[in-house]
Amino acid sequence: MRLRALTAAALAAALLGACARSVDPVERLGPKAAQRARIHEPSSAEPAYRRWGLTAPLSPAPHPPDRPPGTRAAGSGLPPVVHRVHTRDKVVFLTYDDGAEKDPRFVDMVRELRIPVSLFLTDSVVGPGYARFARLRSAGATVQNHTLDHPALRGLPYAGQRAEICGQQDKLRSRFGIRPRLFRPPYGTYDTTTLRAAADCGVSAVVLWSASMEPTGTLTYADSEHHLRPGDIVSLPSNDPTGTTLRKRTERLLRKVQGRGLTVGRLEDYL
C-alpha cells in the first residue's frame, strides 16, 4: 500500500509539472513556428510612432491661433477659396477625400499618433461605412462636405449644385449632429454658382489643396515650389489604384513632413 501511495504521488507531481511548463500556447506551435509568431507580437513597450513606421514622434502642433489668419472672400457674400493657409506656424494640414478607405488600422493610426486629419466625405462613396467615420471622429478627425454624389460641379445649374452641397450637409448633420463649415468640390472644379450654392448651404470656406500625394508616394505641388511649406494643405485621395493602403501612404507623408521640420495642424483651427 505504501509503495502504491508513493507511486501515485510521484505521478501527480509529474503531471502538475508538465501543466506548469505548457502554459504558453505559442510553445505548442513548435520551435520554428513559435519563433515566427513571437517576431510579430506587438510590444506594449514600443512607442506608438515606431509602430507606425516613424523614426521619431510627431512634434505637437502649436496652440491654435487666437485669431485665425485672414482669408480673402471670393466676392460679396461668397466664401473664400483656400489652397493653403498663410501662417508662420510650422504646420501642414492632412485632408482625405471621398471615404472609400476600409483599412481598419488607419483608425488606430489616427488615434495613436493623434493626427488631426480632416475628412471630406461623399455620401454615395461612403455608403454604409459611416460608422467607421464615427470612430475616426472619436479619434480626433473632423468631418467635412464633399457632395452627395461626387459630380464635377462647374457648369451645372444652381439648383443641382445646391442639392449636392446642401444634401450632404443634411446627411452629415443627421449622421453626426454637425453641419460642416468646410466644403471641397469634387476634382477641385467650381464656378461662381458653386460658391453661391455653398454660401447658401452654410459653408464658410471652400478648401482646395496646395500639394497632393500621388499613388507612387511622391508629392505634386500646385505652384512652382517643390517641397512642403508651412500652411500647405495636402490632399490624399482615399482610393489608390496601386493597392497601397491609406495607412501606408499616410506613413510616407508623415516622414516627409518630419523631414521638413514640420508637424500636422488642425485645419479647422486656421479657417
C-alpha positions in Angstrom: 0.0 0.0 0.0 2.8 2.4 0.9 4.6 1.7 -2.4 1.4 2.4 -4.4 0.8 5.7 -2.5 4.4 6.9 -3.2 4.0 6.0 -6.9 0.7 7.9 -7.2 2.2 11.0 -5.5 5.2 10.9 -7.9 2.9 10.6 -10.9 0.7 13.6 -9.8 3.8 15.7 -9.2 5.0 14.9 -12.7 1.6 15.8 -14.3 1.5 19.1 -12.4 5.0 20.0 -13.6 4.1 19.3 -17.2 1.0 21.5 -16.9 3.0 24.3 -15.5 5.5 24.1 -18.3 2.8 24.2 -21.0 1.0 27.5 -20.1 2.3 29.3 -23.2 0.1 28.3 -26.2 2.7 29.6 -28.6 5.1 26.7 -27.5 2.6 24.2 -28.9 3.3 25.5 -32.4 6.8 24.0 -32.3 10.2 25.9 -32.0 10.2 27.4 -35.5 6.6 28.4 -35.6 6.8 29.8 -32.1 9.8 32.0 -33.1 7.9 33.4 -36.1 4.8 34.1 -34.0 6.9 36.0 -31.4 8.5 38.2 -34.1 5.1 39.6 -35.0 3.8 40.0 -31.4 3.3 43.8 -30.7 5.4 45.1 -27.9 3.4 47.1 -25.4 6.6 49.0 -24.5 7.2 50.0 -28.2 6.5 53.7 -28.8 3.4 54.4 -31.0 5.5 56.3 -33.6 7.6 53.2 -34.1 4.6 51.0 -34.6 3.6 53.3 -37.4 6.9 53.4 -39.3 8.3 56.7 -37.9 11.7 57.1 -36.5 10.7 59.9 -34.1 7.5 61.1 -32.6 5.5 63.8 -34.3 6.1 67.3 -32.8 3.0 68.6 -31.1 1.1 71.2 -33.0 1.3 74.8 -31.6 -1.7 76.2 -29.8 -4.4 77.3 -32.2 -4.1 80.9 -33.1 -6.3 83.3 -31.1 -7.2 84.9 -34.4 -7.1 82.7 -37.5 -5.2 84.1 -40.5 -7.4 86.2 -42.7 -8.8 84.7 -45.9 -10.0 86.8 -48.8 -13.6 86.2 -49.8 -14.3 85.3 -53.4 -16.9 88.0 -53.7 -19.6 89.8 -51.7 -21.3 87.2 -49.6 -19.2 84.3 -51.1 -16.9 82.0 -49.1 -13.1 82.2 -49.7 -11.4 79.6 -51.8 -8.4 78.3 -49.9 -5.4 76.5 -51.4 -3.1 77.0 -48.5 -3.1 78.7 -45.1 -1.0 81.8 -44.6 0.7 81.1 -41.3 4.2 81.1 -39.8 3.4 78.1 -37.7 5.4 75.0 -38.8 2.3 73.0 -39.6 0.7 71.4 -42.7 -2.8 70.0 -42.9 -3.8 66.5 -43.9 -7.1 66.2 -45.8 -8.7 63.0 -47.1 -11.4 62.8 -49.8 -14.4 60.6 -50.7 -14.4 58.0 -47.9 -13.9 54.6 -49.6 -10.9 53.6 -47.5 -11.7 50.4 -45.5 -8.3 49.8 -43.7 -9.3 49.5 -40.0 -5.7 50.1 -39.0 -6.0 53.7 -40.3 -8.4 54.5 -37.4 -5.8 53.1 -35.0 -3.0 55.1 -36.6 -5.0 58.4 -36.3 -5.9 57.6 -32.7 -2.4 56.5 -31.5 -0.5 59.3 -33.3 -3.2 61.8 -32.5 -3.2 63.1 -36.1 -5.8 65.9 -36.6 -7.0 64.9 -40.0 -9.9 66.4 -42.0 -12.2 64.1 -43.9 -14.2 65.4 -46.9 -16.9 62.8 -47.4 -19.1 61.9 -50.3 -22.3 60.1 -49.4 -22.5 57.8 -52.4 -18.9 56.7 -51.8 -19.1 56.2 -48.0 -22.3 54.1 -48.4 -22.8 52.0 -45.3 -19.4 53.0 -43.9 -20.5 56.0 -41.8 -19.9 54.0 -38.6 -16.2 53.8 -39.5 -16.0 57.6 -39.7 -17.7 57.9 -36.4 -14.8 56.0 -35.0 -12.4 58.4 -36.7 -14.3 61.3 -35.3 -13.9 59.8 -31.8 -10.1 59.6 -32.5 -10.0 63.4 -33.3 -10.7 63.6 -37.0 -13.2 66.2 -38.3 -15.8 65.6 -41.0 -16.5 68.0 -43.9 -18.5 68.1 -47.1 -17.6 66.6 -50.5 -21.1 66.5 -52.1 -23.7 63.7 -52.2 -22.7 62.0 -55.5 -19.2 63.4 -56.4 -20.1 65.2 -59.7 -18.0 67.9 -61.4 -20.0 70.9 -60.3 -18.6 73.6 -62.7 -21.3 74.5 -65.3 -24.2 72.8 -63.5 -27.3 74.9 -62.7 -27.6 76.4 -59.3 -30.4 74.0 -58.2 -28.3 71.0 -59.0 -25.2 72.3 -57.2 -27.2 73.4 -54.2 -28.9 70.0 -54.0 -25.4 68.3 -54.0 -23.9 70.6 -51.3 -26.9 71.1 -49.0 -28.0 67.5 -49.4 -24.6 66.3 -48.0 -24.8 69.0 -45.2 -28.1 67.4 -44.2 -26.8 63.9 -44.4 -23.8 64.7 -42.2 -26.0 66.5 -39.7 -28.3 63.5 -39.4 -25.3 61.1 -39.1 -23.0 63.1 -36.8 -25.1 66.0 -35.4 -23.0 68.7 -37.1 -23.3 70.9 -40.2 -19.8 71.2 -41.7 -18.2 74.6 -42.2 -15.8 73.5 -45.0 -16.5 72.2 -48.5 -14.3 70.7 -51.1 -15.7 70.5 -54.7 -15.0 67.1 -56.4 -12.0 67.2 -58.7 -11.3 70.8 -57.4 -13.6 72.3 -60.1 -16.0 75.0 -59.3 -17.5 78.3 -60.5 -19.3 81.3 -59.1 -22.5 79.3 -58.9 -20.7 76.7 -56.7 -19.7 79.5 -54.3 -23.2 80.9 -54.2 -24.7 77.5 -53.5 -22.0 76.7 -50.9 -22.7 80.0 -49.1 -26.5 79.3 -49.1 -25.7 75.9 -47.6 -23.8 77.4 -44.7 -20.2 76.8 -45.9 -17.7 79.3 -44.6 -14.7 78.2 -46.8 -14.1 76.2 -50.0 -11.0 74.1 -49.5 -8.7 73.0 -52.3 -5.1 72.0 -51.8 -1.5 73.1 -52.5 0.0 69.6 -52.5 -1.3 66.1 -53.4 0.0 62.7 -52.5 0.4 60.5 -55.6 0.0 56.7 -55.6 3.8 56.4 -56.2 4.4 58.2 -52.8 5.6 61.4 -54.4 4.1 64.8 -53.7 2.9 67.1 -56.5 2.5 70.8 -55.9 0.1 73.3 -57.2 2.7 76.0 -57.7 6.4 76.3 -58.5 7.5 75.1 -55.1 8.9 71.5 -54.8 8.8 70.9 -51.1 6.3 71.2 -48.2 6.0 74.6 -46.6 4.2 75.8 -43.5 0.5 76.2 -44.3 0.3 73.6 -47.1 -3.0 71.7 -47.4 -2.2 68.2 -48.6 -4.8 66.1 -50.3 -4.8 62.3 -50.0 -7.5 60.5 -52.1 -9.0 57.5 -50.4 -8.5 55.1 -53.3 -5.1 54.1 -54.7 -5.0 52.1 -57.9 -1.7 50.5 -56.8 -3.4 49.0 -53.8 -1.2 50.8 -51.3 -3.3 51.4 -48.1 -4.2 54.8 -46.9 -2.3 54.0 -43.7 0.9 53.3 -45.7 0.6 56.5 -47.8 0.0 58.5 -44.6 3.1 57.0 -43.1 5.2 58.0 -46.1 3.7 61.5 -46.0 4.4 61.9 -42.2 8.1 61.0 -42.9 8.2 63.8 -45.5 6.5 66.2 -43.1 9.1 65.4 -40.3 11.9 65.7 -42.9 10.9 69.3 -43.4 10.9 70.1 -39.7 7.1 70.4 -39.7 4.1 68.8 -38.0 0.4 68.3 -38.6 -2.1 71.0 -37.5 -5.8 71.0 -37.3 -7.2 72.8 -40.4 -10.4 73.9 -38.7 -8.3 75.9 -36.2 -7.0 78.0 -39.1 -10.0 78.6 -41.2 
